[in-house]
Amino acid sequence: MDESGRPQSGTGGTTPPPHADTPPEPPAEPGAPTPADAPKSEAPRADDSPSPAGTEPDDPDATVTPDSPSQAEPATADGPKDKAQGADESPSPAGAEPDDTDVTVTPDSPSQAEPAAADATRPASPTGETTPVAPPAASAQPPEATPFDRHPERAAATSGKRKGPAKPPEPRGGLLMGRPFGVPVYVAPSWFLVAALITWVFGGQLDRVLPELGALRYLVALFFAVAFYASVLVHELAHTVAALRYKLPVRRIQLQFFGGVSEIEKESETPGREFVLAFVGPLLSLVLAGVFYLGLKAVEPGTVPGVLLAGLMISNLIVAVFNLLPGLPLDGGRMLRAVVWKITGKPMSGTIAAAWVGRALAVSVLIGLPLLTQSGALGPDAEDVSGMDTVLDALLAAILAAIIWTGAGNSLRMARLREHLPELRARTLTRRAVPVEPATPLSEALRRANEAGARALVVVDADGEPRSLVREAAIVGVPEHRRPWVAVSGLAQDLTDGMRVSAELAGEDLLDTLRATPATEYLVVEDNGAIYGVLSAADVERAFVKAMARPS
């Protein structure tokens, strides 16, 4: 029995490759039993032993090429015959992912045969994370996940209904609160922890300042925590508005433990813009501190509004001063980076300087903050104001130091990434491709690719227009002895607009294009629409890792 459950032919010889008009029988597997009731018209010859997988027989009399439609009959005259199985009906066994992309080309293939021009059902496009994923066919192995394929669990493309390309899911970071200026604002789960901590600490202070509040002091303290983080949101919105003003995309704003962050996806083009982009945040915090100070003058001291306004004034002043410290990832560190960038003309030099100052700042916070608290340099009642003992002071300092140190290291890595991104060019990473028609047998397509020195296959229609790409993982999953009976259309993935990339793309633009439409292969075209080749996401990943491994 073969993989589809049909009986095999009674001989041990190989069946010739298929033709579009008369599809032949699938080959008999070595050692398959011969049915007892199947009379044989002739004894098998000594040279009828199976040929090596993926190769043609040496005997020219036993070889039937796709150009010989009259010889589509099986080798046995009276033995049981299988129903002809087309390329789209025969499942391709699952195979392991390729370790080497060159394994898809079969060397020393025989003479060329003309492909059949029959149409075939093309496979469905892969689905994304936000859409239910159909289970993969037994014949396919999911493609290897890459930095630009965020959904390795999606099904491999197989014959069936067509589905549109999956859009990459929007990055989430907690509870969505709104979209000011079109930028999503998320509240991370860690915010609720710090809000509870602020409520507890500030509530304890209110018990000494306003003892008549009783249990209501914690409600007032919770209002203060929310108002404080609203001030942090204004700080981050200042960065966002400045970034949008300079045409820099902002991915999201996230409020989290110890503040907030605006995720700006691209770097400023000039040091002047970098300085402004960093400075507007602390500037808005200083403005808010001034507004709360003016409000404090308008209310009576010792009241709930007076205490709230005083607390918000002091907290915004602390946020502004802390962010102006000259070390990455703080705003002051970005300002220092802009200054060094302006002096040296090299943004990487500015990043290195600001990052190392940030690491020194982290060590200073780790050691200095507990010492300042215990020495009374922050005031005689510093410990009471903070509401923490020595252990909690040290824990707070350690958390702050870890955040600053990690942020400085991440800034260095991102700068190095941006420095090497221009080395990623679609034109230099593209594989040479061979156009084939949908009904072309896989073995014949690989023979043509090997002859042309190509490493990719593009399925084209009768007019020569590209319609789909043959997936490398699917090719590896087809055993060599079945390749003459499998059409390339059954192993291809439909082309979508996002899978056509320009040969001129490079660096960050190339990565943005690949992230927008996750796939394993992309069709690379010239500006006039001509096919240049196929770009493999695995090749881009290897080039990226290699570039990042080189020292700056």
Backbone torsions as a table, in degrees:
resi	resn	phi	psi	omega
1	MET	NA	141.0	174.7
2	ASP	-91.6	-171.3	-173.0
3	GLU	-67.9	-23.6	-179.0
4	SER	-91.2	-0.7	177.0
5	GLY	92.3	5.6	179.9
6	ARG	-92.6	151.0	179.7
7	PRO	-68.8	147.5	179.0
8	GLN	-83.1	165.5	175.0
9	SER	-68.6	158.5	-173.7
10	GLY	-79.6	-12.8	-178.9
11	THR	-96.8	164.4	177.4
12	GLY	-93.3	1.0	-178.7
13	GLY	-77.8	164.7	179.8
14	THR	-89.5	146.2	178.2
15	THR	-90.5	139.5	-175.5
16	PRO	-67.0	161.8	-180.0
17	PRO	-58.8	158.6	-173.8
18	PRO	-77.1	162.4	170.8
19	HIS	-124.1	152.0	-175.8
20	ALA	-62.7	-32.8	-175.6
21	ASP	-83.0	-40.2	-176.7
22	THR	-129.4	87.6	-179.5
23	PRO	-62.2	129.6	-178.9
24	PRO	-82.7	179.3	178.4
25	GLU	-75.4	152.7	171.3
26	PRO	-67.8	155.5	-175.6
27	PRO	-70.7	149.8	176.1
28	ALA	-77.4	139.0	177.4
29	GLU	-79.1	142.6	179.1
30	PRO	-57.0	133.5	177.8
31	GLY	84.8	5.7	179.9
32	ALA	-68.6	136.8	-178.3
33	PRO	-69.8	146.9	177.7
34	THR	-93.0	128.5	179.7
35	PRO	-58.0	143.4	-176.0
36	ALA	-70.1	-31.7	-177.4
37	ASP	-89.7	13.6	-179.0
38	ALA	-101.4	104.2	178.5
39	PRO	-67.7	147.3	-179.7
40	LYS	-108.5	134.5	-179.0
41	SER	-85.1	-19.5	178.8
42	GLU	-157.6	152.5	179.0
43	ALA	-75.0	145.7	178.3
44	PRO	-66.0	141.1	179.6
45	ARG	-83.3	162.6	-178.2
46	ALA	-65.2	-28.7	-177.1
47	ASP	-91.2	11.5	178.8
48	ASP	-89.5	11.1	178.9
49	SER	-65.9	150.7	-175.2
50	PRO	-59.4	139.1	176.2
51	SER	-77.1	159.0	177.5
52	PRO	-58.1	148.5	-176.7
53	ALA	-59.3	134.8	174.6
54	GLY	80.7	6.2	-179.6
55	THR	-123.2	160.4	177.6
56	GLU	-88.4	154.3	176.9
57	PRO	-64.4	151.5	178.5
58	ASP	-73.8	-29.0	-177.6
59	ASP	-74.3	116.9	-178.7
60	PRO	-65.0	-25.2	-179.5
61	ASP	-72.7	-25.8	-178.6
62	ALA	-92.8	-0.6	-176.3
63	THR	-96.9	128.8	176.7
64	VAL	-121.6	117.9	-179.4
65	THR	-91.9	165.4	177.3
66	PRO	-60.7	-13.1	178.4
67	ASP	-84.7	2.0	-177.1
68	SER	-116.9	78.3	-176.6
69	PRO	-65.9	-22.4	-176.4
70	SER	-74.4	-13.3	-175.5
71	GLN	-109.6	44.1	179.3
72	ALA	-90.7	1.5	-179.9
73	GLU	-75.8	148.9	179.1
74	PRO	-69.7	167.9	-174.9
75	ALA	-68.6	-33.3	-178.8
76	THR	-90.4	139.7	-176.0
77	ALA	-81.8	-42.4	-172.5
78	ASP	-113.8	-3.9	-178.2
79	GLY	-68.1	167.2	178.8
80	PRO	-64.5	136.8	-177.8
81	LYS	-107.8	141.3	176.7
82	ASP	-82.8	157.8	168.3
83	LYS	-71.9	133.7	-178.2
84	ALA	-59.6	132.0	-177.2
85	GLN	-113.2	121.7	-178.4
86	GLY	-78.0	172.2	-177.1
87	ALA	-64.9	-33.2	-176.7
88	ASP	-80.7	-14.1	-177.6
89	GLU	-91.5	-21.1	-175.7
90	SER	-89.2	116.6	179.9
91	PRO	-69.0	147.2	178.1
92	SER	-97.2	120.9	-179.0
93	PRO	-58.3	148.3	179.7
94	ALA	-67.6	141.8	179.9
95	GLY	-128.6	166.3	179.7
96	ALA	-75.8	156.4	177.2
97	GLU	-66.6	143.9	-177.8
98	PRO	-73.1	138.5	171.9
99	ASP	-87.4	-24.4	-178.3
100	ASP	-131.9	126.5	-176.7
101	THR	-67.4	-14.2	-178.3
102	ASP	-79.0	-7.9	-175.4
103	VAL	-72.7	-10.4	-177.1
104	THR	-79.2	-10.8	-178.8
105	VAL	-103.0	123.9	180.0
106	THR	-87.7	119.8	-177.2
107	PRO	-77.5	162.1	174.0
108	ASP	53.1	46.9	178.7
109	SER	-76.5	159.4	-177.6
110	PRO	-76.5	-169.8	-175.2
111	SER	-63.2	156.6	-173.4
112	GLN	-74.4	141.7	174.2
113	ALA	-123.4	147.0	-177.4
114	GLU	-72.2	135.9	179.3
115	PRO	-77.8	155.0	175.1
116	ALA	-84.0	149.3	-175.2
117	ALA	-101.7	37.4	179.6
118	ALA	-84.9	151.1	179.4
119	ASP	-86.5	160.2	-179.8
120	ALA	-147.7	157.1	178.4
121	THR	-74.5	128.7	-177.8
122	ARG	-89.4	156.7	-175.0
123	PRO	-76.0	162.7	177.6
124	ALA	-76.0	151.3	175.9
125	SER	-74.1	152.2	179.6
126	PRO	-65.7	151.9	179.3
127	THR	-96.7	164.7	-177.9
128	GLY	-103.4	-174.4	-174.7
129	GLU	-70.8	-33.8	-175.7
130	THR	-82.8	-2.2	179.1
131	THR	-115.5	139.3	177.7
132	PRO	-56.9	136.1	-175.7
133	VAL	-94.5	126.9	176.4
134	ALA	-72.5	144.6	179.1
135	PRO	-64.3	139.7	-178.0
136	PRO	-68.9	151.2	176.3
137	ALA	-66.1	156.7	-178.0
138	ALA	-67.1	-12.4	-176.0
139	SER	-91.6	-5.0	-171.9
140	ALA	-124.1	152.4	176.6
141	GLN	-113.9	131.4	179.6
142	PRO	-58.3	140.3	-179.4
143	PRO	-65.9	155.2	-179.2
144	GLU	-64.8	135.2	179.5
145	ALA	-72.2	145.1	-177.8
146	THR	-131.5	168.2	176.3
147	PRO	-54.1	-18.4	-178.4
148	PHE	-106.9	-4.7	177.2
149	ASP	-109.9	99.7	-174.9
150	ARG	-86.7	2.6	-176.4
151	HIS	-130.4	72.0	-179.1
152	PRO	-66.2	-13.3	-177.9
153	GLU	-83.7	-5.7	-175.4
154	ARG	-69.4	153.3	-173.1
155	ALA	-70.7	148.0	174.7
156	ALA	-71.4	151.4	-176.8
157	ALA	-70.1	128.6	176.8
158	THR	-136.3	170.5	178.5
159	SER	-64.7	137.6	179.8
160	GLY	158.1	-156.0	-178.7
161	LYS	-69.6	148.5	178.3
162	ARG	-85.7	141.5	176.7
163	LYS	-128.7	146.8	-178.8
164	GLY	-71.0	163.5	-179.6
165	PRO	-67.1	144.7	-179.2
166	ALA	-84.8	132.4	176.1
167	LYS	-82.1	142.5	178.8
168	PRO	-64.5	136.5	-177.5
169	PRO	-65.5	147.4	179.0
170	GLU	-67.5	135.1	-179.2
171	PRO	-62.8	131.7	179.9
172	ARG	-110.4	159.1	-179.6
173	GLY	-151.6	30.1	-178.6
174	GLY	128.3	-141.9	-176.7
175	LEU	-88.3	123.0	179.7
176	LEU	-74.8	124.3	-177.5
177	MET	-103.7	-20.5	-178.3
178	GLY	162.0	-179.0	-179.1
179	ARG	-134.8	67.5	175.2
180	PRO	-66.1	131.9	-178.1
181	PHE	59.8	23.7	179.1
182	GLY	79.6	6.0	-178.4
183	VAL	-104.8	123.8	-179.4
184	PRO	-67.6	138.4	177.7
185	VAL	-113.6	122.3	-179.0
186	TYR	-115.7	146.2	172.6
187	VAL	-107.8	114.3	-178.0
188	ALA	-71.2	153.4	177.8
189	PRO	-57.2	-29.8	-179.6
190	SER	-65.6	-20.1	179.4
191	TRP	-63.0	-38.6	-178.2
192	PHE	-64.7	-31.5	177.0
193	LEU	-67.6	-47.3	-179.0
194	VAL	-71.1	-30.5	176.5
195	ALA	-65.0	-40.3	176.8
196	ALA	-65.0	-39.1	179.2
197	LEU	-64.7	-44.5	178.6
198	ILE	-63.2	-40.9	179.5
199	THR	-60.7	-42.4	-178.9
200	TRP	-67.6	-46.1	-177.3
201	VAL	-67.9	-48.5	-177.6
202	PHE	-68.3	-33.1	176.2
203	GLY	-63.6	-37.2	176.6
204	GLY	-64.1	-36.6	177.9
205	GLN	-68.8	-37.9	178.9
206	LEU	-64.9	-28.5	179.2
207	ASP	-64.5	-29.9	177.9
208	ARG	-86.6	-33.0	-178.1
209	VAL	-84.8	-42.0	-179.1
210	LEU	-128.7	73.1	-176.3
211	PRO	-64.7	-21.1	-178.4
212	GLU	-70.0	-11.7	-179.4
213	LEU	-70.9	-30.7	-178.3
214	GLY	66.3	-134.9	-179.0
215	ALA	-70.0	-18.0	179.6
216	LEU	-66.3	-15.2	-179.0
217	ARG	-61.5	-30.7	179.7
218	TYR	-73.4	-29.2	174.2
219	LEU	-67.8	-42.0	176.6
220	VAL	-64.3	-39.7	178.9
221	ALA	-65.1	-38.1	176.5
222	LEU	-64.8	-39.0	176.2
223	PHE	-61.7	-39.3	177.9
224	PHE	-63.2	-41.8	-179.9
225	ALA	-61.8	-43.0	179.6
226	VAL	-66.3	-43.2	-179.8
227	ALA	-64.9	-36.9	179.0
228	PHE	-63.5	-44.2	-180.0
229	TYR	-73.4	-22.5	170.6
230	ALA	-65.6	-36.0	174.9
231	SER	-65.8	-39.0	176.3
232	VAL	-63.4	-38.4	177.4
233	LEU	-62.8	-40.2	176.4
234	VAL	-61.9	-39.8	176.7
235	HIS	-58.4	-46.9	-178.9
236	GLU	-71.0	-34.4	177.4
237	LEU	-64.7	-29.5	176.0
238	ALA	-63.0	-44.4	175.6
239	HIS	-61.5	-41.5	-176.7
240	THR	-64.7	-46.2	-179.5
241	VAL	-62.5	-41.2	178.3
242	ALA	-64.3	-40.4	179.0
243	ALA	-64.1	-44.9	178.4
244	LEU	-64.9	-32.1	177.0
245	ARG	-64.1	-33.3	178.7
246	TYR	-93.7	14.7	177.3
247	LYS	64.0	33.4	177.0
248	LEU	-103.3	121.5	-178.4
249	PRO	-68.0	139.6	177.6
250	VAL	-111.8	121.2	-176.1
251	ARG	-71.4	-48.0	-179.0
252	ARG	-171.7	166.8	169.3
253	ILE	-116.7	133.6	-179.4
254	GLN	-128.6	125.5	172.6
255	LEU	-93.4	126.4	-172.6
256	GLN	-144.7	-169.3	179.5
257	PHE	-60.1	129.5	179.4
258	PHE	64.7	37.1	170.6
259	GLY	123.5	-148.4	-177.6
260	GLY	-144.1	171.9	-179.3
261	VAL	-147.9	137.3	173.1
262	SER	-104.6	118.9	-176.3
263	GLU	-90.8	94.7	178.3
264	ILE	-91.0	123.6	-168.7
265	GLU	-79.2	-22.1	-178.2
266	LYS	-125.5	159.8	-178.3
267	GLU	-87.7	149.7	175.7
268	SER	-62.3	146.4	-176.5
269	GLU	-80.0	-23.9	-177.6
270	THR	-132.5	155.3	177.1
271	PRO	-64.8	-30.5	178.3
272	GLY	-63.5	-44.7	177.7
273	ARG	-65.8	-36.4	177.5
274	GLU	-62.1	-41.8	-179.8
275	PHE	-64.6	-46.2	-179.6
276	VAL	-63.9	-43.5	-179.1
277	LEU	-59.5	-36.1	179.4
278	ALA	-79.9	-34.3	-171.9
279	PHE	-78.1	-27.0	-174.2
280	VAL	-64.4	-28.7	179.5
281	GLY	-65.7	-59.0	175.6
282	PRO	-58.8	-32.7	179.2
283	LEU	-61.7	-44.7	178.2
284	LEU	-65.1	-34.3	176.8
285	SER	-66.1	-39.3	175.7
286	LEU	-65.0	-39.1	177.9
287	VAL	-63.0	-43.5	178.4
288	LEU	-62.9	-41.2	177.1
289	ALA	-59.2	-40.2	177.7
290	GLY	-66.2	-39.4	178.3
291	VAL	-63.6	-44.1	179.0
292	PHE	-67.0	-31.7	176.4
293	TYR	-65.8	-42.3	177.4
294	LEU	-65.0	-37.6	177.0
295	GLY	-66.7	-34.5	178.2
296	LEU	-63.5	-33.0	179.4
297	LYS	-70.1	-21.9	-175.6
298	ALA	-91.8	-5.3	-178.8
299	VAL	-117.6	166.9	-178.8
300	GLU	-81.4	132.0	178.3
301	PRO	-64.4	154.5	178.3
302	GLY	79.7	9.4	176.4
303	THR	-106.7	170.4	179.1
304	VAL	-60.3	-47.4	177.2
305	PRO	-61.4	-38.6	179.7
306	GLY	-63.4	-42.5	179.9
307	VAL	-66.8	-42.7	179.2
308	LEU	-62.6	-46.1	-179.4
309	LEU	-64.7	-39.1	178.2
310	ALA	-65.1	-43.4	178.1
311	GLY	-62.9	-42.1	179.4
312	LEU	-68.5	-35.0	177.4
313	MET	-63.9	-47.8	-177.9
314	ILE	-66.4	-42.8	-178.0
315	SER	-64.4	-41.1	178.6
316	ASN	-68.8	-33.5	176.1
317	LEU	-65.5	-40.8	177.9
318	ILE	-64.6	-42.5	179.1
319	VAL	-59.8	-43.8	-178.5
320	ALA	-65.0	-47.2	-177.5
321	VAL	-66.6	-43.5	-179.1
322	PHE	-62.5	-41.9	-179.3
323	ASN	-72.0	-18.4	177.6
324	LEU	-83.9	-3.7	176.0
325	LEU	-61.8	134.2	-170.0
326	PRO	-80.8	65.8	176.9
327	GLY	-153.7	138.6	176.0
328	LEU	-68.2	145.4	9.5
329	PRO	-93.3	15.7	-178.8
330	LEU	-72.3	162.1	-179.9
331	ASP	-61.0	-35.9	177.4
332	GLY	-63.3	-34.0	176.1
333	GLY	-65.5	-37.5	177.1
334	ARG	-69.7	-32.9	175.6
335	MET	-67.0	-42.0	176.5
336	LEU	-62.5	-41.2	177.6
337	ARG	-59.3	-42.2	179.6
338	ALA	-63.5	-38.9	179.8
339	VAL	-65.7	-47.3	178.9
340	VAL	-65.1	-37.4	176.6
341	TRP	-60.1	-42.8	-179.5
342	LYS	-65.9	-38.1	-177.0
343	ILE	-73.7	-45.5	-174.9
344	THR	-90.7	-20.9	-175.5
345	GLY	78.4	6.3	-178.0
346	LYS	-123.2	113.6	179.1
347	PRO	-62.9	-31.0	-179.6
348	MET	-65.9	-36.8	177.8
349	SER	-63.2	-41.2	176.7
350	GLY	-63.4	-39.5	179.4
351	THR	-65.2	-43.9	-179.3
352	ILE	-62.0	-45.1	-179.0
353	ALA	-63.1	-47.7	-177.6
354	ALA	-68.4	-33.6	180.0
355	ALA	-68.2	-41.9	180.0
356	TRP	-71.2	-32.5	173.0
357	VAL	-65.1	-37.5	177.3
358	GLY	-63.3	-39.8	177.7
359	ARG	-66.3	-39.6	175.6
360	ALA	-63.6	-37.3	177.8
361	LEU	-64.9	-38.0	178.3
362	ALA	-62.0	-42.8	178.1
363	VAL	-64.7	-39.0	179.3
364	SER	-63.7	-40.9	178.2
365	VAL	-65.2	-42.0	-177.7
366	LEU	-60.9	-40.5	-176.5
367	ILE	-92.9	-40.4	-170.4
368	GLY	-78.5	-35.9	-175.2
369	LEU	-62.8	-48.3	176.7
370	PRO	-62.6	-36.8	179.6
371	LEU	-65.7	-40.8	179.0
372	LEU	-64.1	-39.3	-179.3
373	THR	-66.2	-44.5	-177.2
374	GLN	-73.3	-29.6	-178.9
375	SER	-79.7	-11.1	-178.6
376	GLY	81.5	11.6	179.8
377	ALA	-66.8	-23.5	177.0
378	LEU	-87.8	6.4	-179.8
379	GLY	122.0	155.2	-177.8
380	PRO	-66.1	-25.7	-178.7
381	ASP	-108.9	28.5	-176.4
382	ALA	-61.3	-39.7	-178.1
383	GLU	-67.3	-37.7	178.8
384	ASP	-67.7	-41.0	-179.1
385	VAL	-62.2	-41.9	-178.5
386	SER	-74.9	-26.1	179.9
387	GLY	72.7	20.7	-177.1
388	MET	-129.2	150.2	175.0
389	ASP	-89.8	-171.4	-175.3
390	THR	-62.3	-39.8	-178.7
391	VAL	-64.4	-44.1	-180.0
392	LEU	-67.8	-34.2	175.7
393	ASP	-62.1	-43.3	178.9
394	ALA	-66.7	-37.5	178.2
395	LEU	-65.3	-43.0	177.7
396	LEU	-61.4	-43.7	178.7
397	ALA	-63.6	-39.2	-180.0
398	ALA	-66.0	-40.5	179.1
399	ILE	-65.2	-45.2	178.6
400	LEU	-62.1	-43.7	-179.6
401	ALA	-63.6	-40.6	179.4
402	ALA	-64.6	-40.1	178.9
403	ILE	-63.4	-44.0	-178.6
404	ILE	-68.3	-44.3	-178.9
405	TRP	-63.1	-46.1	179.5
406	THR	-63.9	-41.6	178.7
407	GLY	-63.4	-37.8	177.7
408	ALA	-65.0	-42.3	178.1
409	GLY	-64.6	-40.7	177.7
410	ASN	-63.9	-36.5	178.0
411	SER	-64.0	-39.0	176.6
412	LEU	-63.8	-43.6	-179.6
413	ARG	-65.7	-40.3	179.5
414	MET	-67.0	-37.4	177.8
415	ALA	-65.0	-40.1	177.9
416	ARG	-66.2	-37.4	177.3
417	LEU	-60.9	-49.2	-178.5
418	ARG	-64.6	-29.6	179.6
419	GLU	-68.1	-35.4	-177.5
420	HIS	-93.1	-11.7	-177.8
421	LEU	-57.5	-39.0	179.3
422	PRO	-58.1	-18.6	179.2
423	GLU	-73.0	-16.1	178.7
424	LEU	-86.7	105.9	-179.1
425	ARG	-122.9	131.2	-179.1
426	ALA	-59.2	-38.8	-176.1
427	ARG	-64.8	-39.3	-177.1
428	THR	-80.8	-21.3	-178.2
429	LEU	-95.3	-5.6	-174.7
430	THR	-76.6	139.3	175.1
431	ARG	-87.3	144.8	172.9
432	ARG	-65.7	139.3	-176.2
433	ALA	-124.5	153.0	177.1
434	VAL	-115.2	127.5	175.9
435	PRO	-77.7	135.5	178.3
436	VAL	-135.3	153.9	177.6
437	GLU	-83.2	159.9	-171.4
438	PRO	-57.3	-38.1	-174.2
439	ALA	-88.9	5.9	179.4
440	THR	-63.0	128.5	176.2
441	PRO	-61.2	147.4	-177.7
442	LEU	-60.4	-40.9	-179.3
443	SER	-62.1	-39.9	178.7
444	GLU	-68.3	-39.8	178.4
445	ALA	-63.1	-40.2	178.6
446	LEU	-68.9	-34.3	176.9
447	ARG	-62.2	-43.6	178.7
448	ARG	-64.8	-42.1	179.7
449	ALA	-62.2	-42.9	179.1
450	ASN	-64.0	-39.7	-180.0
451	GLU	-66.0	-35.1	-179.4
452	ALA	-88.9	-3.4	-176.9
453	GLY	70.9	27.6	-177.6
454	ALA	-98.1	160.7	-179.5
455	ARG	-128.6	18.2	-180.0
456	ALA	-153.3	156.8	-178.5
457	LEU	-125.9	131.5	177.0
458	VAL	-116.0	123.4	178.7
459	VAL	-84.8	124.5	-177.7
460	VAL	-118.3	158.7	177.1
461	ASP	-88.3	-171.2	-176.7
462	ALA	-63.8	-24.8	179.7
463	ASP	-90.2	1.9	-180.0
464	GLY	84.2	9.9	179.8
465	GLU	-84.5	132.5	179.5
466	PRO	-66.8	134.1	-178.9
467	ARG	-119.4	-31.0	-177.9
468	SER	-158.8	166.8	179.4
469	LEU	-118.8	133.1	177.0
470	VAL	-75.5	125.2	-175.5
471	ARG	-79.1	132.0	-178.4
472	GLU	-62.0	-41.9	-179.6
473	ALA	-63.0	-35.0	179.4
474	ALA	-69.4	-36.3	178.3
475	ILE	-62.5	-45.6	-178.7
476	VAL	-63.6	-28.5	-179.4
477	GLY	-76.0	-6.4	-179.8
478	VAL	-100.1	119.8	177.4
479	PRO	-61.6	151.0	-174.9
480	GLU	-61.3	-33.9	-176.8
481	HIS	-73.0	-12.3	177.5
482	ARG	-100.9	-10.8	-174.7
483	ARG	-61.0	-32.8	176.6
484	PRO	-67.0	-16.0	-177.5
485	TRP	-107.7	8.5	180.0
486	VAL	-115.6	122.5	177.9
487	ALA	-80.2	147.8	-177.4
488	VAL	-65.1	-25.8	-178.8
489	SER	-63.3	-28.1	178.8
490	GLY	-75.4	-8.5	-178.6
491	LEU	-115.3	10.1	-171.7
492	ALA	-104.7	159.5	176.6
493	GLN	-116.6	130.6	-177.4
494	ASP	-58.7	142.4	176.6
495	LEU	-80.9	133.4	171.5
496	THR	-114.4	170.7	-178.6
497	ASP	-58.9	-37.3	-178.6
498	GLY	-71.6	-15.3	-179.7
499	MET	-92.4	3.1	173.7
500	ARG	-103.9	113.8	-177.5
501	VAL	-118.9	151.1	-179.8
502	SER	-77.9	143.4	177.9
503	ALA	-67.7	-15.6	-178.0
504	GLU	-88.8	-5.3	-179.1
505	LEU	-67.4	145.4	179.1
506	ALA	-156.7	159.0	172.8
507	GLY	60.7	-135.4	-175.6
508	GLU	-65.1	-34.6	178.0
509	ASP	-62.9	-38.9	178.6
510	LEU	-65.1	-46.3	-179.8
511	LEU	-64.9	-38.2	178.0
512	ASP	-62.9	-39.9	179.3
513	THR	-65.4	-42.7	-180.0
514	LEU	-69.0	-36.5	178.2
515	ARG	-66.8	-31.4	-178.2
516	ALA	-66.1	-31.5	179.1
517	THR	-133.9	87.7	-179.1
518	PRO	-62.1	130.2	178.5
519	ALA	-160.4	171.2	178.2
520	THR	-93.5	-27.6	178.0
521	GLU	-136.5	150.3	179.3
522	TYR	-134.1	144.5	175.9
523	LEU	-85.8	124.2	179.8
524	VAL	-99.8	126.8	-176.1
525	VAL	-125.3	154.5	173.9
526	GLU	-78.2	173.7	-179.9
527	ASP	-63.0	-27.7	179.2
528	ASN	-87.4	5.2	178.1
529	GLY	91.9	-5.1	-179.7
530	ALA	-69.4	146.1	179.9
531	ILE	-71.5	126.2	175.6
532	TYR	-98.9	-35.5	179.5
533	GLY	163.3	-160.2	-178.5
534	VAL	-125.4	132.9	178.6
535	LEU	-104.3	122.5	178.6
536	SER	-94.1	133.0	177.3
537	ALA	-61.2	-31.2	178.1
538	ALA	-65.3	-37.0	177.9
539	ASP	-66.1	-39.4	178.6
540	VAL	-64.8	-40.8	179.4
541	GLU	-63.1	-44.5	180.0
542	ARG	-63.5	-41.7	179.0
543	ALA	-65.0	-36.8	179.4
544	PHE	-65.4	-47.2	179.6
545	VAL	-62.7	-40.5	179.3
546	LYS	-64.5	-40.6	179.6
547	ALA	-67.1	-39.0	-179.7
548	MET	-70.6	-23.7	-179.7
549	ALA	-75.7	-20.8	179.9
550	ARG	-76.3	142.3	178.9
551	PRO	-68.8	152.2	-179.6
552	SER	-72.5	NA	NA
